[in-house]
């Protein structure tokens, strides 16, 4: 059976939630492999809207096992609140339908405080655009070998030792920032109180997923954010704190890379970005405003307005390569309805030289000028299209030209937030 990885191929917000939900109907397991609750996936099912942040998108589908892998950093208080919110919408979530990897690092209140303090202290041009939810500091503690992990909640002596180790780092740091020291006993009490609510979901995810794979079950791996926010291959330093590209799916849950059969990149028919950082095709004119209004470009997690611009094929070529994408899903094609002319970035000009990829240095990225190709738009509506025959000729030409420019085939096309409004070209789950 095929196992599929779904990753965002731009700066996030590409519509992964809908596509994961669309694919999850045929999957047995849906596994989240990186990121934190700074991610936001909006699902629209039978007219009902679900907003997910920490939970895998598969939780809204009955009969599936949803998994939070060790590559995620988890705020346990947020998770429990989210579970209750989704339950109130009629979705059953139990330890039989949701499993959290025992070795998943926890996001503590001190992480959020540190995250926000750093962002507030940053000067103009150095702000990262963090959501302030403690994701980065939690990952720092993980690689610094001072994280408190889910399994630590099960043993009081271990938990206290882990808290002491973490505070040896955080209290001097907080003192330098002018914060009070952490109340050790209060933090331990908070963690003890939440332990019996979290531990029933804990389990050896690596073992369960390998058993499922050997039994021929289909696994759908769900990423958060987008490949251009990858800590190594994104527009550093304006990136997230984890690896987002498809290779992280294996280490983020504990399976071998040979278990991945298909990588699907989710791509908007134009480009958006939230927060700071380079954005070569950004539009600060009426066209950019129009894209934002028609695409309802506000972040699910933060509510922040997204920056909008033309489709960047040069950037997408890069992410197709770094994630080894077998195909892409092009979303929000309907947002382009009515544009007389469309532009596609095919490369960049920098200091009189032409580049077919975005340079690595942040200073160079900020100075790159996009090189555009123009294509005629279409006046007909593509909203709700479910077959190629429902699309205008110029829309089909636009999609086909994107395929040529990025050297990767289009496997699906999404034409509205509704899961059924999807054109299937190639089945990622085909054996």
N, C-alpha and C positions, 0 to 999 in steps of 0.2 A: 504494500500500500504506500502511496506517496505521502510524504510529510512536507509541509509547506511553511516557509518563513515569510511573514509580511512585514515590510519595513517602509517607513516614509522615505521618499527619495529626494525631498527638498528640505525646507527648514521646519518641517512639522505642519500640522493642521491640514494635511492633504485629504482627509476623509477616510482614515484607516478604520475607524470604528464601524462604519457601515460595511466596508468590504470584509473585515474580519467576521462581522455578524453574518454576512451573506455566505461566506465560506464555511462558517462554523456549523451550519446546518448539516454538512456532510462530514464534519470532523468528529472524532470521539473525545479528543482532549484539546483544550485551548490553553496555551502556556504563555504567560507574560515573562519576558526574559531580561528586562533592564528598565532603568528609569525609576521614577517615584510618582507621587501624586501631583507632581507638576504637569503631568500629561493630562489631556482631556479628550475623551472620545464621546461624541454625541451619536446616539442610535435613535432612529425613528422606525418604529415597528407598529403597524396597524394604527398609525396616527398617534401613538403614544411615544413621548420623548424620554429617553433615558440618558442621563449624563454620568459618565464613569470617569474616575480618576485613578484609583488604585486597583480596582477590580478588573480582571480580564473581561474583554467584550463578550466572551462566550457565556457569562453567567446568566444572561437573559434567555438563553436557550435551554429548555429542560432536557434531562438525560445526558448532559455533558459533564465531564470533569474539567473544572477550571483550576489553573495552577499559577501561583505566584512564585517565581523562581528565585534562586539565590543571587542572581544578577540585579535584582530589584533592591532598593532601599525602602523600607516600609514604616510609615507612621501608623502605629497600631490604633491610636485613638481615632485618627481620621478613618481608617479602614472600618472600624466598628460603626462609626456614624454613617459611612457610605452603605454598609450592609443593611442597616436599619432603614435608610432612605429607599433603597431598591426593594427591600421586602415590602415596604408600604405601598409600592407600585404593583404588588402582586407576584413578585419573583421569589421563589424559594431558594434560600442559600443555607446550606448545612455543611458539616464536615464531610459528608458524602459527595457534595458537589463542588467544594472548594478546598484546595490543599495549599498550604504555605510551606516552602522549603525551610527545614529546621535551621539551616545556616544563613537565612536571610538577615542582613543587618537592619537594626531598628533606627528610625529617625526619632530623636528625643526633642523635647521642647528647647533645650539649649542649642540645638542645631539651627532651629528657625531663628532664634535670637541672634546668633552669630551671623547667619546669612543676611538678615536684614540690616544689621549694624554695618557690615562691610559695604553693602550696596549704598546705604545712606552716606557713608563716609567717602565714597568714591567721587572723584571730580568728573566734570563733564568730559565725555569722550573715553572715560575708563570704566563707566558702568557697564556691567555685563547684561543687565536686563533680567536678572534672576527673578523667579516668582517669590523668593523669600521664604520658601517652605522647608528649608533645611536640607535640601537634596545634596548640594555640594559638600557641606561640612560632614554629613553622614558618610559619604563616599571617602572623604579624607580620613575619617576614623577607621573605616574598613581597611584601607591600604596602610594606615598607620598601626594596624593590629591592636586597636583599642576599642573596636566596636562592640556593642552589646547585641547579640544575635537572638533570634527567636528561641533557640534551645536553651539559652542562659536563663530564661524565665522559669524553667522547671526546677532549678536548684537554688535555694536561698544563698548558700555560701558562695557559689559560683557567681551569682548575680551581684552580690556585694563586692566581690573581688573585681569584677568587670567594671562596675561603677567607679570604684576607687582608681583603677587604672585610667579610665577616661577622664576623671576629674583632675588627675595629675597633669594632664595636658590643658584641659579647658579652664581651670581656675586661674592659672597665671595669665592665660590669654584674655580672660574676661577682666582681670585686674588692669591689664594694659589698655583695655577699651573703656575702662571706667565703670564696669559692671560689678555688682556684688557677686561674691562667690556663690556657687550652687549649694543649695541646702541638700546635703547628701542624703540625710534620712528621709526627707520629703520626696526626693526623686525615687529612692528605693521603694518607698511606700506606694508611690504611683505605679511603679512597674509591677509590684506584687499584686496590686489591686486589679491590674489589667491582665495579668498572666492567665488566670483561669478562663478568661474570655477568648484569648488568642490561642492557647496551647491545643485545644481540641482540633484546630485546623492544621496543626503542624505535622509534618511527615517527611520521610526521605524521598523528596521529589525525584532525585536522580535515579533511584531504584525503581520507583513506580513507573517513570517514563520509559526506562529501558525495558521493563517488563511489558508495558503496553506496546512498545515498538516491536518486540519479538513476537507478540501475539497478533501482529498484523493490524493494529489499530492506527487510525489516522491522527496525526498530531499537527495542530496548527500553532505556529510560534508567532506571538504578537509582540512587535516592538513599539516603543513610544518615541515621541519627537520625530526627528528626521535625520537622514544621513549627513546633511550639511551642518548638523549640530554635534556630530561625533567628536569626542574629546581628542582624537588623533587626526581625523580626516575632515573635520569641519572647519569653519572660518574662525579658527582659534585667535584670540581667547574668547570670542563671543560664541561660546558653545555650551552644551550641557556637560555634566560631570561623569558621563559614562560612555562606553562604546555603543553606538546605535546601529552600526552596520551589521549585515546579516551574520557574519562570523560569530558575533556575540551570542547568537541564539544557542549555540552548542555549550559554551562555557556558562551561560546565564541560567541553565537548568541542569547541566551535568550529563550531557550525552555527547557522543562522538560526532565530528563534522560529517562523517559518512552517512549519518542518519537524515541529513537534509537532502531532499530530492528536488525541490523547486523553490526559488526565491522570487517573490512578487514585490515589485516596488510600486508604491502608491504615489501618484503624481497629479497635481492639479494641472488643468489646461492653461493656467497662467501661473504666476509665482507670488507667494506671500511670505512675509516674515514678521515675527513679533519681537519687539525689543531692539537692542542695539546691534551694530555690526554692519559689514559691507553688504550691499544689495545692488549689483550692477544695473539691473533692469528696472529698478524702482521708478514708479511714475508719480510725480508730484503735481499732476495736472488733472483735467477733467476725466481723462480716461482712467487714471488711477482711482479717482473718486467713484467713478461708475462701477469699476470692478469690485471695490469694497462694498458698495451699497447693494449691488445685485448678488454678490456672493455672501452677504451677511458676515463680513469678515471681522468678527470679534472673538477673542479667545474663549474656549469653553472653561478653562481654569481661572483665568484672570479677568476676563471681560475686556481686556485691552484691545484697542483697534489695531488691526494688522496692516502693515505696509503692503502695498500691492504693486505688481509690475508685470511686464510681458514674460512670456515663457522663455526660459533660459535653457536651450538645448546643450550648450557647452557644459554647464554645471551638471546637467542630468547625465551626460556621457560619463562624467567622473564618478557619480554615485552608482551608475550601472556597473562600472568596473570594480569599484571598491567593495560592493556587496555581491558581485557575481550574479546579477539579476538575470533570470531566465525570461522574464516578461514584466510589463508594467500594466497597471490599471490607471487609466486616464479619468480623473474625476472632474466634476463641475464644468463639463463641456457646455452645458446650457447657459452658463454665465456669460459666454462670449456671443450669444445670440444678439444680432442687431449691430455689431461692430462692422463698419464699412471696410476697414483695413485692420489686419492683425500683424503683429511683428513677432519674430522669433530671433533670439540672440544665438548666433552661431560661433562666436569667439569674442576676443577682446583686443583692444588696442592699448598698449602701454609704452610710453616713451618712444613712440614711432615704430614699435614692433608689434606684430600680430601674434596672439597666443590662442591656441585652441583649447586651453584649459585655464582655470583661475589660478594664478600664482599662489604659492603657499604663504608668503609674507603678508601680514595684515596691512602693512603700509602700501604694498603693491596692489592688494585687493581693493583698497579704498580709492586708488587712482585709476583703476581700469575703466575704460570706456567700452560699452557693448557695441559689437558689430551686428547689425540687424539684416535679416531678410524679411521682405514684406509679402503677405499673402492676402487675397481677397477674403473678406468675411462673408457672412450669410445673414439674410433677413428673416428666414424661416425659424420657427421654434424647434429646438432639439429637446426641450424639457419632456421627460417621461419616455424618451425613445428606448425601445427594447430590442430593435433589430437594426442592421445596417440600412435596410430599406426605409427606415423611419428617419434617417439622417439626410440633410441637404448635401448635394454633391460637394460643395466647398468645405463642409465640415469633415467629410470623409477625406478629402485631399489634405486638410490640415492634420488630421490624425496620421495619415500615411506618411506625410513629410516628416513629422516628428519621429516616426519609426526609423526613417532613413538617417536622420541627423544624429540620433542617439545610438544607433546600431543595436537596437533591442526591440523586439516585437511588442505590440499592444495586445495584451491578453483579455482585458476587459475595458469597457467604457461605462462610466457612471453618468447618468443624465438628470439625477435629482437625489434628494436625501433619502427617498424611499428605496428600500432594499430591492424591490422588484424591478425598479427602473435601471436595469443593468444589461448591457450588451455583452454576451459571452462569446469571445473569439476562440480562446484556448483555455481548456480546463486545467488549472494548476494541480488538481487532484487526480488527473488522469494517470493511470498506472503505466 
